[in-house]
Amino acid sequence: MLYDFHTHSYLSDGVLAPMELIRRCIHNGYTAMAIADHVASGTMQRTIEETRGDAMLAAERWDFTCLVAVEITHTPASAIAQLAARARDLGAELVIVHGETIVEPVEPGTNLATVSCPQVDMLAHPGLLTEEEASLAEENDIFLEITRRQGHCLTNGLVVERALEAGARLVVSSDGHAPGDYLTEELARQAALGAGVPESEIQHVLENNPQELLRRGLARREVQA
């Protein structure tokens, strides 16, 4: 089984159309995925609507699940709760927030605002995640990402350590932007092990936790139908 709920199309900064992105992920053996393009207030509605069109076509013609997601990115930390609620109202099936990666100038406080917001599903590449942030992620059932993305991945080991200590749930994502970025089953497993996930937790990280995210997204799709 192979899940990846953090990918990007050319609706933000990826290079593939949403439909081609879906097709390439199917070719890689994906079980399910999400397209989570970068959004803020001005681009959110358009991005959700355009992603939904191709996701529904993939479901109808290929019987493949691509969730409609967003990655709230480089916004004021104080606006995250408001933007996450709006994304859900507009039909986002998963809400991801661009965390405090050490390789980009994300506003300090973004991680804390994110893990304090139950409307969010996942904090992407959290960077130097604190014990408090990990505990709040566990309390609010917000998933923490082990990322394949160059630069963002430099803190995967710390994220895994803090998540395991707090009991927060982890998932592996590609943060893929271009052909060649996407996961395979073996690469996902290697990424988890390399970040320090113990063998005893691998099934949770690669199967059980992603299946819960998928269940959430599909439940929201049913409500909107």
C-alpha positions as CSV (number, residue, x, y, z in Angstrom):
1,M,0.0,0.0,0.0
2,L,1.3,3.5,-0.9
3,Y,-0.3,6.8,0.2
4,D,0.9,10.3,-0.4
5,F,-1.2,13.2,0.7
6,H,1.2,16.1,-0.1
7,T,1.8,16.7,-3.8
8,H,1.7,19.8,-5.9
9,S,0.5,20.5,-9.4
10,Y,1.0,23.6,-11.6
11,L,-1.9,25.2,-9.8
12,S,0.8,26.4,-7.5
13,D,4.5,25.6,-8.0
14,G,4.5,22.1,-9.4
15,V,5.2,21.3,-13.1
16,L,2.3,18.9,-13.9
17,A,-1.3,19.4,-14.6
18,P,-3.4,17.8,-11.8
19,M,-4.6,15.1,-14.2
20,E,-1.1,14.1,-15.3
21,L,0.0,14.2,-11.7
22,I,-2.7,11.7,-10.8
23,R,-1.8,9.5,-13.7
24,R,1.9,9.4,-12.8
25,C,1.1,8.5,-9.2
26,I,-1.2,5.7,-10.3
27,H,1.8,4.5,-12.5
28,N,4.0,4.5,-9.3
29,G,1.5,2.2,-7.6
30,Y,-0.2,4.6,-5.3
31,T,-3.2,3.3,-3.4
32,A,-4.6,6.9,-2.8
33,M,-3.2,10.4,-2.8
34,A,-4.1,14.1,-2.4
35,I,-3.2,17.2,-4.4
36,A,-2.4,19.9,-1.9
37,D,-1.3,23.0,-3.7
38,H,-0.1,26.1,-1.9
39,V,-2.8,28.5,-1.1
40,A,-3.6,31.6,0.9
41,S,-6.8,33.7,1.0
42,G,-6.8,34.9,-2.6
43,T,-6.1,31.5,-4.4
44,M,-8.0,29.1,-2.2
45,Q,-11.4,28.9,-3.9
46,R,-10.0,28.6,-7.4
47,T,-7.5,25.9,-6.5
48,I,-10.0,23.8,-4.6
49,E,-12.5,24.0,-7.5
50,E,-9.9,23.1,-10.2
51,T,-8.4,20.3,-8.3
52,R,-11.9,18.8,-7.6
53,G,-12.7,18.6,-11.3
54,D,-9.8,16.3,-12.0
55,A,-10.1,14.3,-8.8
56,M,-13.7,13.5,-9.6
57,L,-12.8,12.4,-13.1
58,A,-10.1,10.1,-11.8
59,A,-12.6,8.6,-9.4
60,E,-15.2,8.1,-12.1
61,R,-13.0,6.7,-14.9
62,W,-10.1,5.0,-13.0
63,D,-11.7,4.2,-9.7
64,F,-8.8,6.0,-8.0
65,T,-9.0,8.2,-5.0
66,C,-7.3,11.6,-5.2
67,L,-8.4,13.8,-2.3
68,V,-8.9,17.5,-2.8
69,A,-6.5,19.2,-0.3
70,V,-4.7,22.5,0.2
71,E,-1.4,23.5,1.8
72,I,-1.9,26.9,3.6
73,T,1.5,28.5,3.0
74,H,3.5,31.4,4.3
75,T,0.4,33.1,5.7
76,P,0.3,35.1,9.0
77,A,0.3,32.6,11.8
78,S,-2.6,34.4,13.4
79,A,-4.7,33.7,10.3
80,I,-4.2,29.9,10.1
81,A,-7.4,29.0,12.0
82,Q,-9.5,31.3,9.9
83,L,-8.0,30.1,6.7
84,A,-8.3,26.4,7.7
85,A,-12.0,26.9,8.5
86,R,-12.5,28.6,5.2
87,A,-10.8,25.8,3.3
88,R,-13.1,23.3,4.9
89,D,-16.1,25.4,4.0
90,L,-15.0,25.6,0.4
91,G,-14.7,21.8,0.1
92,A,-11.1,20.9,1.0
93,E,-11.1,17.3,2.0
94,L,-7.8,17.6,3.8
95,V,-6.2,20.8,5.2
96,I,-2.4,20.9,5.4
97,V,-0.2,23.8,6.7
98,H,3.3,24.6,5.5
99,G,5.3,24.2,8.7
100,E,8.4,26.0,9.9
101,T,11.0,24.3,7.7
102,I,14.5,25.5,8.4
103,V,15.1,26.3,4.7
104,E,12.3,28.9,4.2
105,P,11.4,32.1,6.1
106,V,8.1,30.8,7.5
107,E,6.7,33.1,10.2
108,P,7.6,31.9,13.7
109,G,4.6,30.7,15.5
110,T,3.2,28.9,12.5
111,N,3.7,25.5,13.9
112,L,2.1,26.4,17.2
113,A,-0.9,28.0,15.5
114,T,-1.3,24.9,13.3
115,V,-1.2,22.2,16.0
116,S,-3.6,24.3,18.1
117,C,-6.2,24.3,15.3
118,P,-8.5,21.2,15.1
119,Q,-9.6,22.2,11.5
120,V,-6.1,21.2,10.3
121,D,-5.2,17.6,9.4
122,M,-1.5,17.7,8.9
123,L,1.5,19.9,9.7
124,A,4.0,19.6,6.8
125,H,7.8,19.7,7.3
126,P,7.6,21.1,10.8
127,G,11.3,21.9,11.1
128,L,12.6,22.2,14.6
129,L,9.4,20.8,16.2
130,T,9.2,21.5,19.9
131,E,7.9,19.1,22.6
132,E,5.0,21.4,23.2
133,E,4.0,21.4,19.5
134,A,4.3,17.6,19.3
135,S,2.0,17.3,22.4
136,L,-0.6,19.6,20.9
137,A,-0.5,17.7,17.6
138,E,-1.3,14.6,19.5
139,E,-4.0,16.3,21.6
140,N,-5.7,17.7,18.5
141,D,-5.1,14.6,16.3
142,I,-3.0,16.6,13.8
143,F,-0.6,14.4,11.7
144,L,3.1,15.3,11.5
145,E,5.0,14.8,8.2
146,I,8.1,12.8,7.4
147,T,9.0,14.5,4.1
148,R,11.0,13.4,1.2
149,R,11.5,17.0,0.0
150,Q,15.1,18.3,-0.3
151,G,16.0,20.7,2.5
152,H,12.7,20.2,4.4
153,C,13.9,16.6,5.2
154,L,16.9,17.8,7.2
155,T,14.8,17.8,10.4
156,N,12.9,14.5,9.9
157,G,14.9,12.8,12.6
158,L,13.9,15.4,15.2
159,V,10.3,15.4,14.1
160,V,10.1,11.6,14.4
161,E,11.7,11.7,17.9
162,R,9.4,14.3,19.2
163,A,6.3,12.8,17.6
164,L,7.1,9.3,19.1
165,E,7.7,10.8,22.5
166,A,4.3,12.6,22.4
167,G,2.3,9.9,20.7
168,A,1.5,12.1,17.7
169,R,0.8,10.4,14.4
170,L,3.3,10.4,11.6
171,V,2.9,10.0,7.8
172,V,5.4,9.9,5.0
173,S,4.8,12.4,2.1
174,S,6.7,13.2,-1.1
175,D,5.9,16.9,-1.2
176,G,6.4,16.1,-4.9
177,H,6.5,18.9,-7.5
178,A,7.9,17.2,-10.6
179,P,8.3,13.8,-12.2
180,G,10.9,11.9,-10.2
181,D,9.7,13.3,-6.9
182,Y,7.0,10.8,-6.1
183,L,7.1,7.9,-3.8
184,T,7.4,4.1,-4.3
185,E,6.6,1.6,-1.6
186,E,10.3,1.0,-1.0
187,L,11.2,4.7,-0.9
188,A,8.5,5.4,1.6
189,R,9.7,2.7,3.8
190,Q,13.3,3.8,3.5
191,A,12.3,7.4,4.3
192,A,10.6,6.3,7.5
193,L,13.4,4.0,8.7
194,G,16.0,6.6,7.8
195,A,14.2,9.2,9.9
196,G,14.3,6.9,12.9
197,V,10.9,5.3,12.8
198,P,11.4,1.9,14.6
199,E,10.4,-1.2,12.7
200,S,7.6,-1.8,15.2
201,E,6.0,1.5,14.1
202,I,6.4,1.2,10.4
203,Q,3.0,-0.3,9.7
204,H,1.4,2.6,11.6
205,V,3.3,5.2,9.7
206,L,2.9,3.7,6.2
207,E,-0.5,2.1,6.4
208,N,-2.6,2.8,9.5
209,N,-2.1,6.5,9.8
210,P,-2.5,7.2,6.1
211,Q,-5.7,5.1,6.1
212,E,-7.1,7.4,8.8
213,L,-6.3,10.5,6.8
214,L,-8.0,8.8,3.8
215,R,-11.0,8.0,5.9
216,R,-11.3,11.6,7.0
217,G,-11.1,12.9,3.5
218,L,-13.7,10.5,2.1
219,A,-16.1,11.2,5.0
220,R,-15.9,14.9,4.1
221,R,-16.5,14.1,0.4
222,E,-19.6,12.1,1.4
223,V,-21.0,15.1,3.3
224,Q,-20.4,17.4,0.4
225,A,-22.0,15.0,-2.2
